[in-house]
Amino acid sequence: MLATLDRRALLRAALVFLIAAVGITAVLTMGGAAEAATAETEAVTTTASSGGTNLLIQNLFNGIVFGLLLALASVGLSLIYGTTGLSNFAHGEMVTFGAMITYFLATPQEVSFPLLPFSFSVNWPFWLAAPVGIAIATGFGWIQDKIIWSQLRRRRVAMVQQMIVSIGLSLALVNFIQWWMGGRPVRLVTSIDPRNQYGPISVGNVTLISMAIAIAAILGVAFFLQRTRLGRATRAVSDNPALASASGIKVNSIIRIVWMMAAGLAALGGILLALYQQGIGFDDGTKLLMMMFAAVTLGGLGHPYGALVGSLIIGIVAEVSTVWLPPDLKFATALGILIIVLLVRPQGILGKPERVG
């Protein structure tokens, strides 16, 4: 894990990002001439109807917003991998879980617990339901590590088997959420978000607040890792668990804190994504899982700062690509960028090269 972001690392990140941006622009321009013409026509129409909004700049801004919200979940996934070596396939369901719990607490409609014959309405205000939902998701992260992952570590179960367990947990959770909350998308808030025009960018108040919360949460994680005793212990466990244990650090306690933090960040990301997308479905976290893995791998496995950089790149590429390509292909474009960058820098943007064999 990086203790600091030195100048050489930033220069490498900028160089790789520039190469990837130039490459994807060339591919999209050569392979999508017809789509570009259609997009240009639609952009002109949009400009005329929305008071001069530039499609490319608008999508660039949307990509930054999406990247910040994706980073909340990706950073937690990266911390889990850095401290345990586990690729947690159930992490996407924690994104959905946080949003669904918040909906359960905030909706004025009647809800019920699984297998209970009666229904009721909680109808808490959103400002109260969201923190409680994050707290419940954080507790669920503690339960997961207490019941499952700590037991597997104690029995020295190999990482491949643990990864298979996480896949099974992912399937169980996504089906449980569908059974409990239903298959239709839900909205956390029903009020209409007023739009503001800042030059060529149109943005809603909720989106601005979500960006501010995401930036504050990311800065909080950075402060925790760099300036607190527990954060330094977390970085030590990530670098060398055996040496950290020999130094007196309680490795299992640190890992449990990481699981709780990752679950809480994923829940926060799910809530903000639900607001940004104006709804969330039972399988949205599963759909985002590949984007999270792409961001973590792109930035460098086990590096939380790399996960942030990777998430921003994935978000920007995914949204900007819709200027030339159909929106259904935006995630495929982001994965294409992952392949291009890893061909240039296999260890990821902020990762360190390692000797194999």
C-alpha positions as CSV (number, residue, x, y, z in Angstrom):
1,M,0.0,0.0,0.0
2,L,1.3,3.5,-0.8
3,A,2.2,5.6,2.1
4,T,2.5,8.7,0.0
5,L,1.7,9.7,-3.6
6,D,5.1,10.7,-4.9
7,R,5.7,12.8,-8.0
8,R,6.9,9.9,-10.1
9,A,3.7,7.9,-9.3
10,L,1.5,10.9,-10.3
11,L,3.5,11.3,-13.5
12,R,3.1,7.6,-14.4
13,A,-0.7,7.8,-13.7
14,A,-1.0,10.9,-15.9
15,L,1.0,9.3,-18.7
16,V,-1.0,6.1,-18.6
17,F,-4.3,7.9,-18.5
18,L,-3.2,10.1,-21.5
19,I,-2.2,7.0,-23.5
20,A,-5.5,5.3,-22.7
21,A,-7.6,8.4,-23.5
22,V,-5.8,8.8,-26.9
23,G,-6.2,5.1,-27.7
24,I,-9.9,4.9,-26.9
25,T,-10.7,8.1,-28.7
26,A,-9.0,6.8,-31.8
27,V,-10.8,3.5,-31.6
28,L,-14.2,5.1,-31.1
29,T,-13.6,7.6,-33.9
30,M,-12.5,4.9,-36.4
31,G,-15.1,2.3,-35.5
32,G,-18.2,4.5,-34.9
33,A,-18.4,7.1,-37.7
34,A,-22.2,6.6,-38.1
35,E,-22.8,6.6,-34.4
36,A,-20.7,9.8,-34.1
37,A,-22.9,11.5,-36.8
38,T,-26.0,10.5,-34.9
39,A,-24.6,11.6,-31.6
40,E,-23.7,14.9,-33.1
41,T,-27.2,15.5,-34.4
42,E,-28.6,14.6,-31.0
43,A,-26.1,16.9,-29.3
44,V,-27.3,19.8,-31.5
45,T,-30.9,19.0,-30.5
46,T,-30.0,18.8,-26.9
47,T,-28.0,22.0,-27.0
48,A,-31.0,23.8,-28.5
49,S,-33.5,22.5,-26.0
50,S,-31.4,22.8,-22.8
51,G,-29.9,26.2,-23.2
52,G,-26.5,25.5,-24.6
53,T,-25.4,22.4,-22.7
54,N,-22.4,20.8,-24.3
55,L,-22.9,17.0,-24.5
56,L,-19.2,16.1,-24.2
57,I,-18.6,18.4,-21.2
58,Q,-21.8,17.3,-19.6
59,N,-20.8,13.6,-20.0
60,L,-17.3,14.4,-18.7
61,F,-18.9,15.9,-15.6
62,N,-21.3,12.9,-15.2
63,G,-18.3,10.6,-15.5
64,I,-16.5,12.4,-12.6
65,V,-19.7,12.1,-10.5
66,F,-20.1,8.4,-11.3
67,G,-16.4,7.8,-10.7
68,L,-16.5,9.4,-7.2
69,L,-19.6,7.3,-6.2
70,L,-18.0,4.1,-7.6
71,A,-14.8,4.9,-5.7
72,L,-16.7,4.6,-2.4
73,A,-17.3,1.0,-3.0
74,S,-14.1,0.3,-4.8
75,V,-11.9,1.6,-2.0
76,G,-13.5,-0.9,0.4
77,L,-13.0,-3.7,-2.0
78,S,-9.4,-2.7,-2.4
79,L,-8.9,-2.6,1.4
80,I,-10.3,-6.1,1.8
81,Y,-8.0,-7.4,-0.9
82,G,-5.0,-5.6,0.5
83,T,-5.4,-6.9,4.1
84,T,-6.7,-10.5,3.3
85,G,-5.8,-11.2,-0.3
86,L,-9.5,-12.1,-1.0
87,S,-11.4,-11.0,-4.1
88,N,-14.8,-10.5,-2.5
89,F,-17.5,-11.2,-5.1
90,A,-20.2,-10.5,-2.5
91,H,-19.1,-6.8,-2.2
92,G,-21.6,-5.7,-4.9
93,E,-24.5,-6.9,-2.8
94,M,-23.4,-4.7,0.1
95,V,-23.9,-1.7,-2.3
96,T,-27.5,-2.9,-2.9
97,F,-28.0,-3.8,0.8
98,G,-27.3,-0.3,2.0
99,A,-29.6,1.3,-0.4
100,M,-32.4,-1.2,0.2
101,I,-32.2,-0.9,4.0
102,T,-32.4,2.9,3.6
103,Y,-35.5,2.4,1.4
104,F,-37.0,0.1,4.0
105,L,-36.7,2.7,6.7
106,A,-37.6,5.8,4.6
107,T,-40.5,4.7,2.4
108,P,-44.0,5.7,3.4
109,Q,-45.3,2.4,1.8
110,E,-45.9,-0.7,3.9
111,V,-43.0,-3.0,4.3
112,S,-42.5,-6.3,6.2
113,F,-39.7,-8.6,7.5
114,P,-39.2,-11.9,5.8
115,L,-41.5,-14.7,6.8
116,L,-43.6,-12.5,9.1
117,P,-47.3,-12.3,8.3
118,F,-47.8,-8.6,9.1
119,S,-46.7,-5.4,7.4
120,F,-46.0,-1.8,8.7
121,S,-44.6,1.5,7.7
122,V,-41.4,3.0,9.2
123,N,-41.5,6.2,7.2
124,W,-38.4,7.8,8.8
125,P,-37.0,11.0,7.2
126,F,-34.3,10.4,4.7
127,W,-31.6,12.2,6.7
128,L,-32.2,9.7,9.6
129,A,-32.8,6.6,7.5
130,A,-29.6,6.9,5.5
131,P,-27.1,6.9,8.5
132,V,-29.1,4.1,10.2
133,G,-28.9,2.1,7.0
134,I,-25.1,2.7,6.8
135,A,-24.8,1.6,10.4
136,I,-26.8,-1.6,9.8
137,A,-24.6,-2.4,6.8
138,T,-21.5,-1.8,8.8
139,G,-22.8,-4.2,11.5
140,F,-23.5,-6.7,8.7
141,G,-19.9,-6.4,7.7
142,W,-18.9,-7.3,11.3
143,I,-21.2,-10.3,11.2
144,Q,-19.8,-11.6,7.9
145,D,-16.3,-11.5,9.3
146,K,-17.2,-12.9,12.7
147,I,-19.2,-15.9,11.3
148,I,-17.6,-16.6,8.0
149,W,-14.3,-15.0,7.1
150,S,-12.5,-15.2,10.4
151,Q,-13.4,-18.9,10.7
152,L,-12.1,-19.6,7.3
153,R,-8.8,-17.7,8.1
154,R,-8.5,-19.6,11.3
155,R,-8.8,-22.9,9.4
156,R,-6.3,-21.7,6.9
157,V,-8.7,-22.2,4.0
158,A,-7.0,-21.3,0.6
159,M,-8.0,-18.1,-1.2
160,V,-9.5,-19.9,-4.1
161,Q,-12.0,-21.7,-1.7
162,Q,-12.7,-18.4,0.1
163,M,-13.4,-16.7,-3.3
164,I,-15.9,-19.5,-4.1
165,V,-17.5,-18.9,-0.8
166,S,-17.9,-15.2,-1.6
167,I,-19.5,-16.1,-4.9
168,G,-22.0,-18.3,-3.1
169,L,-22.7,-15.6,-0.6
170,S,-23.2,-13.1,-3.5
171,L,-25.8,-15.4,-5.1
172,A,-27.5,-15.9,-1.7
173,L,-27.7,-12.2,-0.9
174,V,-29.0,-11.1,-4.3
175,N,-31.7,-13.7,-4.3
176,F,-32.6,-12.8,-0.7
177,I,-32.9,-9.1,-1.5
178,Q,-35.1,-9.9,-4.6
179,W,-37.3,-12.2,-2.4
180,W,-37.6,-9.6,0.4
181,M,-37.8,-6.3,-1.5
182,G,-39.2,-7.5,-4.8
183,G,-37.8,-7.3,-8.4
184,R,-38.8,-3.8,-9.3
185,P,-36.4,-0.8,-8.9
186,V,-37.2,1.4,-5.9
187,R,-36.6,5.1,-5.3
188,L,-35.2,6.4,-2.1
189,V,-36.8,9.8,-2.5
190,T,-39.8,10.7,-4.6
191,S,-39.3,14.5,-4.8
192,I,-38.2,16.2,-8.0
193,D,-34.6,17.3,-7.9
194,P,-34.3,20.9,-9.3
195,R,-31.7,21.4,-12.0
196,N,-29.1,24.1,-12.0
197,Q,-27.2,25.4,-15.0
198,Y,-23.5,26.2,-14.5
199,G,-22.2,27.2,-18.0
200,P,-22.4,24.1,-20.2
201,I,-23.1,21.8,-17.2
202,S,-26.6,20.9,-15.9
203,V,-26.6,19.4,-12.4
204,G,-29.2,18.7,-9.7
205,N,-28.9,19.8,-6.1
206,V,-28.9,16.1,-4.9
207,T,-26.0,15.3,-7.2
208,L,-24.0,18.2,-5.9
209,I,-24.7,17.1,-2.3
210,S,-23.8,13.5,-3.2
211,M,-20.5,14.7,-4.7
212,A,-19.7,16.6,-1.6
213,I,-20.5,13.6,0.7
214,A,-18.4,11.3,-1.5
215,I,-15.4,13.6,-1.5
216,A,-15.7,14.1,2.3
217,A,-15.9,10.3,2.8
218,I,-12.9,9.6,0.6
219,L,-10.8,12.3,2.4
220,G,-11.9,10.8,5.7
221,V,-10.6,7.4,4.6
222,A,-7.3,9.0,3.5
223,F,-7.0,10.7,6.8
224,F,-7.7,7.5,8.6
225,L,-5.1,5.6,6.7
226,Q,-2.4,8.2,6.9
227,R,-2.9,10.0,10.2
228,T,-4.5,7.6,12.7
229,R,-2.9,4.7,14.7
230,L,-5.5,2.2,13.4
231,G,-4.9,3.4,9.8
232,R,-1.1,2.9,10.1
233,A,-1.8,-0.5,11.5
234,T,-4.1,-1.3,8.6
235,R,-1.3,-0.3,6.1
236,A,1.1,-2.4,8.1
237,V,-1.2,-5.5,7.8
238,S,-1.6,-4.8,4.1
239,D,2.2,-4.7,3.6
240,N,3.2,-7.7,5.6
241,P,0.7,-9.4,8.0
242,A,3.3,-11.7,9.6
243,L,5.6,-8.7,10.4
244,A,2.6,-6.7,11.6
245,S,1.7,-9.5,14.0
246,A,5.2,-9.9,15.2
247,S,5.2,-6.1,16.0
248,G,2.2,-6.5,18.3
249,I,-0.6,-5.6,15.9
250,K,-3.8,-7.6,16.3
251,V,-4.2,-8.6,12.7
252,N,-7.6,-10.2,13.0
253,S,-9.0,-7.1,14.8
254,I,-7.6,-4.9,12.0
255,I,-9.1,-7.1,9.4
256,R,-12.5,-7.0,11.1
257,I,-12.3,-3.2,11.2
258,V,-11.6,-3.3,7.4
259,W,-14.6,-5.5,6.7
260,M,-16.8,-3.1,8.7
261,M,-15.4,0.0,6.9
262,A,-15.7,-1.6,3.5
263,A,-19.4,-2.5,4.2
264,G,-20.1,1.0,5.4
265,L,-18.5,2.6,2.4
266,A,-20.3,0.3,0.0
267,A,-23.6,1.1,1.7
268,L,-22.9,4.8,1.4
269,G,-22.0,4.4,-2.2
270,G,-25.2,2.4,-2.9
271,I,-27.3,5.1,-1.3
272,L,-25.7,7.9,-3.3
273,L,-25.8,5.9,-6.5
274,A,-29.5,5.3,-5.9
275,L,-30.0,9.0,-5.6
276,Y,-27.9,9.7,-8.7
277,Q,-29.7,7.1,-10.8
278,Q,-33.1,8.0,-9.3
279,G,-33.6,4.4,-8.2
280,I,-31.9,1.1,-7.6
281,G,-32.8,-2.5,-8.3
282,F,-32.0,-5.7,-6.4
283,D,-29.2,-6.6,-8.9
284,D,-27.6,-3.2,-9.4
285,G,-24.8,-4.0,-7.1
286,T,-24.1,-7.2,-9.0
287,K,-23.9,-5.2,-12.3
288,L,-21.5,-2.7,-10.7
289,L,-19.2,-5.5,-9.3
290,M,-17.2,-5.8,-12.5
291,M,-16.8,-2.0,-12.6
292,M,-15.4,-2.1,-9.1
293,F,-13.0,-5.0,-9.9
294,A,-11.9,-3.1,-13.0
295,A,-11.3,0.1,-11.0
296,V,-9.3,-1.8,-8.3
297,T,-7.2,-3.7,-10.9
298,L,-6.7,-0.6,-13.0
299,G,-5.4,1.4,-10.0
300,G,-3.3,-1.4,-8.6
301,L,-4.5,-4.3,-6.5
302,G,-4.6,-3.6,-2.8
303,H,-4.0,0.2,-3.2
304,P,-6.9,2.3,-2.0
305,Y,-5.6,5.4,-3.7
306,G,-5.2,3.4,-6.9
307,A,-8.9,2.3,-6.5
308,L,-9.8,6.0,-6.5
309,V,-7.8,6.8,-9.6
310,G,-9.1,3.7,-11.3
311,S,-12.7,4.6,-10.4
312,L,-12.4,8.1,-11.9
313,I,-11.0,6.7,-15.1
314,I,-13.7,4.0,-15.4
315,G,-16.4,6.6,-14.7
316,I,-15.1,9.2,-17.1
317,V,-14.6,6.6,-19.9
318,A,-17.9,5.0,-19.4
319,E,-19.9,8.2,-19.6
320,V,-17.9,10.0,-22.3
321,S,-18.0,6.9,-24.5
322,T,-21.8,7.4,-24.8
323,V,-21.1,10.4,-27.0
324,W,-20.1,8.1,-29.8
325,L,-21.5,4.7,-28.8
326,P,-24.8,3.4,-27.5
327,P,-25.2,3.7,-23.7
328,D,-25.5,-0.1,-23.5
329,L,-21.8,-0.4,-24.4
330,K,-20.4,2.1,-21.9
331,F,-19.4,-0.6,-19.4
332,A,-17.8,-2.6,-22.2
333,T,-15.8,0.4,-23.2
334,A,-14.6,0.9,-19.6
335,L,-13.4,-2.8,-19.5
336,G,-11.7,-2.2,-22.8
337,I,-9.7,0.7,-21.2
338,L,-8.7,-1.7,-18.4
339,I,-7.2,-4.1,-21.0
340,I,-5.3,-1.3,-22.8
341,V,-3.8,0.1,-19.6
342,L,-2.8,-3.3,-18.3
343,L,-1.0,-4.1,-21.6
344,V,1.1,-1.0,-20.9
345,R,1.4,-1.3,-17.2
346,P,0.4,-4.8,-15.9
347,Q,0.7,-3.9,-12.2
348,G,-1.8,-1.1,-12.5
349,I,-1.4,2.7,-12.5
350,L,-0.1,3.0,-8.9
351,G,0.9,-0.6,-8.3
352,K,4.5,-1.7,-7.9
353,P,6.1,-4.3,-10.2
354,E,6.6,-7.6,-8.5
355,R,8.9,-10.5,-9.4
356,V,7.1,-13.7,-10.2
357,G,8.9,-17.0,-9.7
